[in-house]
């Protein structure tokens, strides 16, 4: 995290998300987020909404995370 800018980190996260099938994301993301504090859960949801505003399938996944 110290070596990459926020934009570079976001790009890597986006590349990862795009490489995982949506059906798998539907199961993994809510499970992963459940281990975070409420404030971190909110940050993840906001991030998903910002990085994939035009991706309907990802928006549906992000709503399941909430």
PDB file of N, CA, C and O in Angstrom, chain B, residues numbered from 101:
ATOM      1  N   UNK B 101       0.813  -1.193   0.000  1.00  0.00           N
ATOM      2  CA  UNK B 101       0.000   0.000   0.000  1.00  0.00           C
ATOM      3  C   UNK B 101       0.856   1.256   0.000  1.00  0.00           C
ATOM      4  O   UNK B 101       0.452   2.293  -0.526  1.00  0.00           O
ATOM      5  N   UNK B 102       2.041   1.157   0.593  1.00  0.00           N
ATOM      6  CA  UNK B 102       2.915   2.324   0.657  1.00  0.00           C
ATOM      7  C   UNK B 102       3.550   2.622  -0.697  1.00  0.00           C
ATOM      8  O   UNK B 102       3.945   3.758  -0.958  1.00  0.00           O
ATOM      9  N   UNK B 103       3.650   1.625  -1.548  1.00  0.00           N
ATOM     10  CA  UNK B 103       4.354   1.799  -2.811  1.00  0.00           C
ATOM     11  C   UNK B 103       3.436   2.161  -3.977  1.00  0.00           C
ATOM     12  O   UNK B 103       3.906   2.646  -5.006  1.00  0.00           O
ATOM     13  N   UNK B 104       2.118   1.929  -3.823  1.00  0.00           N
ATOM     14  CA  UNK B 104       1.184   2.182  -4.911  1.00  0.00           C
ATOM     15  C   UNK B 104       0.249   3.329  -4.555  1.00  0.00           C
ATOM     16  O   UNK B 104      -0.176   3.476  -3.409  1.00  0.00           O
ATOM     17  N   UNK B 105      -0.058   4.133  -5.559  1.00  0.00           N
ATOM     18  CA  UNK B 105      -1.006   5.219  -5.342  1.00  0.00           C
ATOM     19  C   UNK B 105      -2.415   4.636  -5.172  1.00  0.00           C
ATOM     20  O   UNK B 105      -2.651   3.463  -5.462  1.00  0.00           O
ATOM     21  N   UNK B 106      -3.328   5.460  -4.706  1.00  0.00           N
ATOM     22  CA  UNK B 106      -4.717   5.027  -4.547  1.00  0.00           C
ATOM     23  C   UNK B 106      -5.283   4.571  -5.882  1.00  0.00           C
ATOM     24  O   UNK B 106      -6.010   3.580  -5.948  1.00  0.00           O
ATOM     25  N   UNK B 107      -4.953   5.288  -6.938  1.00  0.00           N
ATOM     26  CA  UNK B 107      -5.440   4.932  -8.274  1.00  0.00           C
ATOM     27  C   UNK B 107      -4.894   3.578  -8.718  1.00  0.00           C
ATOM     28  O   UNK B 107      -5.620   2.772  -9.301  1.00  0.00           O
ATOM     29  N   UNK B 108      -3.614   3.328  -8.441  1.00  0.00           N
ATOM     30  CA  UNK B 108      -3.021   2.041  -8.810  1.00  0.00           C
ATOM     31  C   UNK B 108      -3.658   0.903  -8.015  1.00  0.00           C
ATOM     32  O   UNK B 108      -3.914  -0.173  -8.555  1.00  0.00           O
ATOM     33  N   UNK B 109      -3.910   1.147  -6.740  1.00  0.00           N
ATOM     34  CA  UNK B 109      -4.560   0.134  -5.919  1.00  0.00           C
ATOM     35  C   UNK B 109      -5.970  -0.150  -6.437  1.00  0.00           C
ATOM     36  O   UNK B 109      -6.377  -1.307  -6.544  1.00  0.00           O
ATOM     37  N   UNK B 110      -6.712   0.913  -6.760  1.00  0.00           N
ATOM     38  CA  UNK B 110      -8.070   0.752  -7.285  1.00  0.00           C
ATOM     39  C   UNK B 110      -8.054  -0.022  -8.593  1.00  0.00           C
ATOM     40  O   UNK B 110      -8.929  -0.854  -8.833  1.00  0.00           O
ATOM     41  N   UNK B 111      -7.077   0.242  -9.432  1.00  0.00           N
ATOM     42  CA  UNK B 111      -6.964  -0.473 -10.700  1.00  0.00           C
ATOM     43  C   UNK B 111      -6.727  -1.967 -10.473  1.00  0.00           C
ATOM     44  O   UNK B 111      -7.312  -2.802 -11.163  1.00  0.00           O
ATOM     45  N   UNK B 112      -5.884  -2.295  -9.526  1.00  0.00           N
ATOM     46  CA  UNK B 112      -5.625  -3.707  -9.225  1.00  0.00           C
ATOM     47  C   UNK B 112      -6.869  -4.403  -8.672  1.00  0.00           C
ATOM     48  O   UNK B 112      -7.163  -5.543  -9.030  1.00  0.00           O
ATOM     49  N   UNK B 113      -7.591  -3.710  -7.803  1.00  0.00           N
ATOM     50  CA  UNK B 113      -8.826  -4.281  -7.255  1.00  0.00           C
ATOM     51  C   UNK B 113      -9.835  -4.498  -8.372  1.00  0.00           C
ATOM     52  O   UNK B 113     -10.494  -5.536  -8.429  1.00  0.00           O
ATOM     53  N   UNK B 114      -9.956  -3.513  -9.261  1.00  0.00           N
ATOM     54  CA  UNK B 114     -10.883  -3.634 -10.390  1.00  0.00           C
ATOM     55  C   UNK B 114     -10.498  -4.813 -11.274  1.00  0.00           C
ATOM     56  O   UNK B 114     -11.372  -5.571 -11.694  1.00  0.00           O
ATOM     57  N   UNK B 115      -9.221  -4.983 -11.565  1.00  0.00           N
ATOM     58  CA  UNK B 115      -8.765  -6.113 -12.378  1.00  0.00           C
ATOM     59  C   UNK B 115      -9.134  -7.438 -11.714  1.00  0.00           C
ATOM     60  O   UNK B 115      -9.567  -8.374 -12.387  1.00  0.00           O
ATOM     61  N   UNK B 116      -8.961  -7.517 -10.397  1.00  0.00           N
ATOM     62  CA  UNK B 116      -9.318  -8.733  -9.675  1.00  0.00           C
ATOM     63  C   UNK B 116     -10.818  -8.993  -9.771  1.00  0.00           C
ATOM     64  O   UNK B 116     -11.240 -10.106 -10.085  1.00  0.00           O
ATOM     65  N   UNK B 117     -11.623  -7.964  -9.500  1.00  0.00           N
ATOM     66  CA  UNK B 117     -13.073  -8.132  -9.538  1.00  0.00           C
ATOM     67  C   UNK B 117     -13.530  -8.595 -10.910  1.00  0.00           C
ATOM     68  O   UNK B 117     -14.408  -9.451 -11.022  1.00  0.00           O
ATOM     69  N   UNK B 118     -12.935  -8.032 -11.952  1.00  0.00           N
ATOM     70  CA  UNK B 118     -13.316  -8.400 -13.321  1.00  0.00           C
ATOM     71  C   UNK B 118     -12.891  -9.819 -13.690  1.00  0.00           C
ATOM     72  O   UNK B 118     -13.430 -10.409 -14.626  1.00  0.00           O
ATOM     73  N   UNK B 119     -11.937 -10.357 -12.965  1.00  0.00           N
ATOM     74  CA  UNK B 119     -11.464 -11.703 -13.288  1.00  0.00           C
ATOM     75  C   UNK B 119     -12.247 -12.802 -12.575  1.00  0.00           C
ATOM     76  O   UNK B 119     -12.075 -13.984 -12.872  1.00  0.00           O
ATOM     77  N   UNK B 120     -13.107 -12.411 -11.634  1.00  0.00           N
ATOM     78  CA  UNK B 120     -13.878 -13.383 -10.863  1.00  0.00           C
ATOM     79  C   UNK B 120     -15.300 -13.435 -11.419  1.00  0.00           C
ATOM     80  O   UNK B 120     -15.922 -12.392 -11.620  1.00  0.00           O
ATOM     81  N   UNK B 121     -15.822 -14.640 -11.669  1.00  0.00           N
ATOM     82  CA  UNK B 121     -17.206 -14.738 -12.162  1.00  0.00           C
ATOM     83  C   UNK B 121     -18.191 -14.102 -11.171  1.00  0.00           C
ATOM     84  O   UNK B 121     -18.029 -14.216  -9.956  1.00  0.00           O
ATOM     85  N   UNK B 122     -19.205 -13.439 -11.712  1.00  0.00           N
ATOM     86  CA  UNK B 122     -20.197 -12.741 -10.891  1.00  0.00           C
ATOM     87  C   UNK B 122     -20.837 -13.687  -9.875  1.00  0.00           C
ATOM     88  O   UNK B 122     -21.053 -13.300  -8.727  1.00  0.00           O
ATOM     89  N   UNK B 123     -21.137 -14.898 -10.275  1.00  0.00           N
ATOM     90  CA  UNK B 123     -21.786 -15.837  -9.349  1.00  0.00           C
ATOM     91  C   UNK B 123     -20.903 -16.113  -8.138  1.00  0.00           C
ATOM     92  O   UNK B 123     -21.406 -16.290  -7.028  1.00  0.00           O
ATOM     93  N   UNK B 124     -19.612 -16.150  -8.344  1.00  0.00           N
ATOM     94  CA  UNK B 124     -18.687 -16.365  -7.236  1.00  0.00           C
ATOM     95  C   UNK B 124     -18.594 -15.113  -6.365  1.00  0.00           C
ATOM     96  O   UNK B 124     -18.530 -15.211  -5.139  1.00  0.00           O
ATOM     97  N   UNK B 125     -18.588 -13.940  -6.994  1.00  0.00           N
ATOM     98  CA  UNK B 125     -18.563 -12.692  -6.232  1.00  0.00           C
ATOM     99  C   UNK B 125     -19.789 -12.566  -5.332  1.00  0.00           C
ATOM    100  O   UNK B 125     -19.702 -12.054  -4.216  1.00  0.00           O
ATOM    101  N   UNK B 126     -20.935 -13.042  -5.832  1.00  0.00           N
ATOM    102  CA  UNK B 126     -22.166 -12.979  -5.036  1.00  0.00           C
ATOM    103  C   UNK B 126     -22.024 -13.736  -3.724  1.00  0.00           C
ATOM    104  O   UNK B 126     -22.645 -13.377  -2.724  1.00  0.00           O
ATOM    105  N   UNK B 127     -21.216 -14.770  -3.727  1.00  0.00           N
ATOM    106  CA  UNK B 127     -21.012 -15.555  -2.514  1.00  0.00           C
ATOM    107  C   UNK B 127     -19.854 -15.026  -1.678  1.00  0.00           C
ATOM    108  O   UNK B 127     -19.943 -14.966  -0.452  1.00  0.00           O
ATOM    109  N   UNK B 128     -18.773 -14.645  -2.340  1.00  0.00           N
ATOM    110  CA  UNK B 128     -17.553 -14.278  -1.625  1.00  0.00           C
ATOM    111  C   UNK B 128     -17.622 -12.895  -0.987  1.00  0.00           C
ATOM    112  O   UNK B 128     -17.261 -12.736   0.180  1.00  0.00           O
ATOM    113  N   UNK B 129     -18.079 -11.894  -1.732  1.00  0.00           N
ATOM    114  CA  UNK B 129     -18.055 -10.523  -1.201  1.00  0.00           C
ATOM    115  C   UNK B 129     -18.862 -10.356   0.089  1.00  0.00           C
ATOM    116  O   UNK B 129     -18.340  -9.798   1.054  1.00  0.00           O
ATOM    117  N   UNK B 130     -20.110 -10.818   0.142  1.00  0.00           N
ATOM    118  CA  UNK B 130     -20.837 -10.659   1.416  1.00  0.00           C
ATOM    119  C   UNK B 130     -20.136 -11.378   2.576  1.00  0.00           C
ATOM    120  O   UNK B 130     -20.104 -10.870   3.697  1.00  0.00           O
ATOM    121  N   UNK B 131     -19.586 -12.541   2.305  1.00  0.00           N
ATOM    122  CA  UNK B 131     -18.869 -13.292   3.336  1.00  0.00           C
ATOM    123  C   UNK B 131     -17.635 -12.519   3.806  1.00  0.00           C
ATOM    124  O   UNK B 131     -17.399 -12.395   5.008  1.00  0.00           O
ATOM    125  N   UNK B 132     -16.857 -12.004   2.867  1.00  0.00           N
ATOM    126  CA  UNK B 132     -15.649 -11.256   3.224  1.00  0.00           C
ATOM    127  C   UNK B 132     -16.005 -10.001   4.013  1.00  0.00           C
ATOM    128  O   UNK B 132     -15.375  -9.702   5.027  1.00  0.00           O
ATOM    129  N   UNK B 133     -17.000  -9.280   3.553  1.00  0.00           N
ATOM    130  CA  UNK B 133     -17.378  -8.020   4.181  1.00  0.00           C
ATOM    131  C   UNK B 133     -17.946  -8.258   5.585  1.00  0.00           C
ATOM    132  O   UNK B 133     -17.846  -7.384   6.446  1.00  0.00           O
ATOM    133  N   UNK B 134     -18.534  -9.417   5.818  1.00  0.00           N
ATOM    134  CA  UNK B 134     -19.132  -9.698   7.130  1.00  0.00           C
ATOM    135  C   UNK B 134     -18.091  -9.680   8.252  1.00  0.00           C
ATOM    136  O   UNK B 134     -18.450  -9.524   9.419  1.00  0.00           O
ATOM    137  N   UNK B 135     -16.834  -9.835   7.922  1.00  0.00           N
ATOM    138  CA  UNK B 135     -15.770  -9.821   8.919  1.00  0.00           C
ATOM    139  C   UNK B 135     -15.271  -8.412   9.243  1.00  0.00           C
ATOM    140  O   UNK B 135     -14.456  -8.236  10.149  1.00  0.00           O
ATOM    141  N   UNK B 136     -15.754  -7.413   8.509  1.00  0.00           N
ATOM    142  CA  UNK B 136     -15.313  -6.032   8.703  1.00  0.00           C
ATOM    143  C   UNK B 136     -16.203  -5.304   9.699  1.00  0.00           C
ATOM    144  O   UNK B 136     -17.345  -5.695   9.939  1.00  0.00           O
ATOM    145  N   UNK B 137     -15.660  -4.244  10.271  1.00  0.00           N
ATOM    146  CA  UNK B 137     -16.460  -3.380  11.139  1.00  0.00           C
ATOM    147  C   UNK B 137     -17.516  -2.682  10.281  1.00  0.00           C
ATOM    148  O   UNK B 137     -17.411  -2.656   9.055  1.00  0.00           O
ATOM    149  N   UNK B 138     -18.525  -2.122  10.929  1.00  0.00           N
ATOM    150  CA  UNK B 138     -19.607  -1.438  10.209  1.00  0.00           C
ATOM    151  C   UNK B 138     -19.077  -0.302   9.333  1.00  0.00           C
ATOM    152  O   UNK B 138     -19.542  -0.113   8.209  1.00  0.00           O
ATOM    153  N   UNK B 139     -18.107   0.451   9.849  1.00  0.00           N
ATOM    154  CA  UNK B 139     -17.576   1.567   9.053  1.00  0.00           C
ATOM    155  C   UNK B 139     -16.811   1.061   7.830  1.00  0.00           C
ATOM    156  O   UNK B 139     -16.896   1.651   6.753  1.00  0.00           O
ATOM    157  N   UNK B 140     -16.066  -0.028   7.999  1.00  0.00           N
ATOM    158  CA  UNK B 140     -15.330  -0.596   6.863  1.00  0.00           C
ATOM    159  C   UNK B 140     -16.293  -1.217   5.855  1.00  0.00           C
ATOM    160  O   UNK B 140     -16.050  -1.154   4.650  1.00  0.00           O
ATOM    161  N   UNK B 141     -17.379  -1.815   6.333  1.00  0.00           N
ATOM    162  CA  UNK B 141     -18.393  -2.360   5.425  1.00  0.00           C
ATOM    163  C   UNK B 141     -18.970  -1.251   4.559  1.00  0.00           C
ATOM    164  O   UNK B 141     -19.176  -1.426   3.358  1.00  0.00           O
ATOM    165  N   UNK B 142     -19.226  -0.117   5.179  1.00  0.00           N
ATOM    166  CA  UNK B 142     -19.745   1.040   4.447  1.00  0.00           C
ATOM    167  C   UNK B 142     -18.743   1.519   3.404  1.00  0.00           C
ATOM    168  O   UNK B 142     -19.126   1.869   2.288  1.00  0.00           O
ATOM    169  N   UNK B 143     -17.466   1.535   3.761  1.00  0.00           N
ATOM    170  CA  UNK B 143     -16.422   1.955   2.819  1.00  0.00           C
ATOM    171  C   UNK B 143     -16.360   1.022   1.616  1.00  0.00           C
ATOM    172  O   UNK B 143     -16.229   1.479   0.481  1.00  0.00           O
ATOM    173  N   UNK B 144     -16.454  -0.286   1.859  1.00  0.00           N
ATOM    174  CA  UNK B 144     -16.400  -1.262   0.765  1.00  0.00           C
ATOM    175  C   UNK B 144     -17.594  -1.075  -0.163  1.00  0.00           C
ATOM    176  O   UNK B 144     -17.447  -1.083  -1.385  1.00  0.00           O
ATOM    177  N   UNK B 145     -18.767  -0.908   0.418  1.00  0.00           N
ATOM    178  CA  UNK B 145     -19.970  -0.710  -0.388  1.00  0.00           C
ATOM    179  C   UNK B 145     -19.856   0.554  -1.227  1.00  0.00           C
ATOM    180  O   UNK B 145     -20.179   0.549  -2.415  1.00  0.00           O
ATOM    181  N   UNK B 146     -19.396   1.636  -0.609  1.00  0.00           N
ATOM    182  CA  UNK B 146     -19.229   2.897  -1.331  1.00  0.00           C
ATOM    183  C   UNK B 146     -18.209   2.726  -2.455  1.00  0.00           C
ATOM    184  O   UNK B 146     -18.419   3.219  -3.564  1.00  0.00           O
ATOM    185  N   UNK B 147     -17.125   2.044  -2.179  1.00  0.00           N
ATOM    186  CA  UNK B 147     -16.093   1.813  -3.189  1.00  0.00           C
ATOM    187  C   UNK B 147     -16.661   1.032  -4.363  1.00  0.00           C
ATOM    188  O   UNK B 147     -16.434   1.392  -5.518  1.00  0.00           O
ATOM    189  N   UNK B 148     -17.398  -0.034  -4.076  1.00  0.00           N
ATOM    190  CA  UNK B 148     -17.997  -0.823  -5.159  1.00  0.00           C
ATOM    191  C   UNK B 148     -18.934   0.030  -5.998  1.00  0.00           C
ATOM    192  O   UNK B 148     -18.953  -0.081  -7.224  1.00  0.00           O
ATOM    193  N   UNK B 149     -19.704   0.871  -5.346  1.00  0.00           N
ATOM    194  CA  UNK B 149     -20.628   1.733  -6.084  1.00  0.00           C
ATOM    195  C   UNK B 149     -19.894   2.757  -6.942  1.00  0.00           C
ATOM    196  O   UNK B 149     -20.392   3.153  -7.996  1.00  0.00           O
ATOM    197  N   UNK B 150     -18.731   3.182  -6.507  1.00  0.00           N
ATOM    198  CA  UNK B 150     -17.958   4.165  -7.261  1.00  0.00           C
ATOM    199  C   UNK B 150     -17.180   3.541  -8.408  1.00  0.00           C
ATOM    200  O   UNK B 150     -17.082   4.138  -9.481  1.00  0.00           O
ATOM    201  N   UNK B 151     -16.624   2.353  -8.203  1.00  0.00           N
ATOM    202  CA  UNK B 151     -15.765   1.778  -9.238  1.00  0.00           C
ATOM    203  C   UNK B 151     -16.545   1.068 -10.323  1.00  0.00           C
ATOM    204  O   UNK B 151     -16.023   0.832 -11.413  1.00  0.00           O
ATOM    205  N   UNK B 152     -17.793   0.725 -10.037  1.00  0.00           N
ATOM    206  CA  UNK B 152     -18.550  -0.026 -11.038  1.00  0.00           C
ATOM    207  C   UNK B 152     -19.946   0.549 -11.260  1.00  0.00           C
ATOM    208  O   UNK B 152     -20.922  -0.200 -11.286  1.00  0.00           O
ATOM    209  N   UNK B 153     -20.056   1.867 -11.421  1.00  0.00           N
ATOM    210  CA  UNK B 153     -21.396   2.449 -11.537  1.00  0.00           C
ATOM    211  C   UNK B 153     -22.159   2.009 -12.781  1.00  0.00           C
ATOM    212  O   UNK B 153     -23.390   2.034 -12.786  1.00  0.00           O
ATOM    213  N   UNK B 154     -21.464   1.613 -13.814  1.00  0.00           N
ATOM    214  CA  UNK B 154     -22.130   1.225 -15.051  1.00  0.00           C
ATOM    215  C   UNK B 154     -22.260  -0.292 -15.193  1.00  0.00           C
ATOM    216  O   UNK B 154     -22.838  -0.772 -16.168  1.00  0.00           O
ATOM    217  N   UNK B 155     -21.741  -1.028 -14.258  1.00  0.00           N
ATOM    218  CA  UNK B 155     -21.781  -2.488 -14.311  1.00  0.00           C
ATOM    219  C   UNK B 155     -22.967  -2.988 -13.494  1.00  0.00           C
ATOM    220  O   UNK B 155     -22.866  -3.137 -12.277  1.00  0.00           O
ATOM    221  N   UNK B 156     -24.088  -3.246 -14.157  1.00  0.00           N
ATOM    222  CA  UNK B 156     -25.319  -3.629 -13.466  1.00  0.00           C
ATOM    223  C   UNK B 156     -25.114  -4.877 -12.608  1.00  0.00           C
ATOM    224  O   UNK B 156     -25.586  -4.921 -11.472  1.00  0.00           O
ATOM    225  N   UNK B 157     -24.433  -5.873 -13.118  1.00  0.00           N
ATOM    226  CA  UNK B 157     -24.239  -7.110 -12.359  1.00  0.00           C
ATOM    227  C   UNK B 157     -23.446  -6.850 -11.082  1.00  0.00           C
ATOM    228  O   UNK B 157     -23.770  -7.400 -10.030  1.00  0.00           O
ATOM    229  N   UNK B 158     -22.416  -6.021 -11.164  1.00  0.00           N
ATOM    230  CA  UNK B 158     -21.634  -5.703  -9.982  1.00  0.00           C
ATOM    231  C   UNK B 158     -22.429  -4.848  -8.998  1.00  0.00           C
ATOM    232  O   UNK B 158     -22.260  -4.985  -7.787  1.00  0.00           O
ATOM    233  N   UNK B 159     -23.280  -3.984  -9.497  1.00  0.00           N
ATOM    234  CA  UNK B 159     -24.126  -3.185  -8.612  1.00  0.00           C
ATOM    235  C   UNK B 159     -25.064  -4.105  -7.827  1.00  0.00           C
ATOM    236  O   UNK B 159     -25.309  -3.880  -6.642  1.00  0.00           O
ATOM    237  N   UNK B 160     -25.586  -5.138  -8.486  1.00  0.00           N
ATOM    238  CA  UNK B 160     -26.449  -6.089  -7.795  1.00  0.00           C
ATOM    239  C   UNK B 160     -25.678  -6.822  -6.705  1.00  0.00           C
ATOM    240  O   UNK B 160     -26.211  -7.060  -5.621  1.00  0.00           O
ATOM    241  N   UNK B 161     -24.435  -7.180  -6.982  1.00  0.00           N
ATOM    242  CA  UNK B 161     -23.596  -7.833  -5.974  1.00  0.00           C
ATOM    243  C   UNK B 161     -23.353  -6.884  -4.821  1.00  0.00           C
ATOM    244  O   UNK B 161     -23.443  -7.291  -3.663  1.00  0.00           O
ATOM    245  N   UNK B 162     -23.046  -5.625  -5.107  1.00  0.00           N
ATOM    246  CA  UNK B 162     -22.744  -4.677  -4.038  1.00  0.00           C
ATOM    247  C   UNK B 162     -23.968  -4.463  -3.151  1.00  0.00           C
ATOM    248  O   UNK B 162     -23.815  -4.216  -1.955  1.00  0.00           O
ATOM    249  N   UNK B 163     -25.175  -4.551  -3.705  1.00  0.00           N
ATOM    250  CA  UNK B 163     -26.378  -4.407  -2.881  1.00  0.00           C
ATOM    251  C   UNK B 163     -26.547  -5.595  -1.952  1.00  0.00           C
ATOM    252  O   UNK B 163     -27.125  -5.454  -0.874  1.00  0.00           O
ATOM    253  N   UNK B 164     -26.061  -6.749  -2.341  1.00  0.00           N
ATOM    254  CA  UNK B 164     -26.127  -7.927  -1.466  1.00  0.00           C
ATOM    255  C   UNK B 164     -25.137  -7.815  -0.317  1.00  0.00           C
ATOM    256  O   UNK B 164     -25.318  -8.436   0.730  1.00  0.00           O
ATOM    257  N   UNK B 165     -24.095  -7.025  -0.517  1.00  0.00           N
ATOM    258  CA  UNK B 165     -23.083  -6.821   0.518  1.00  0.00           C
ATOM    259  C   UNK B 165     -23.660  -5.972   1.641  1.00  0.00           C
ATOM    260  O   UNK B 165     -23.310  -6.160   2.806  1.00  0.00           O
ATOM    261  N   UNK B 166     -24.540  -5.042   1.298  1.00  0.00           N
ATOM    262  CA  UNK B 166     -25.071  -4.091   2.295  1.00  0.00           C
ATOM    263  C   UNK B 166     -25.899  -4.770   3.330  1.00  0.00           C
ATOM    264  O   UNK B 166     -26.415  -4.115   4.235  1.00  0.00           O
TER     265      UNK B 166
END
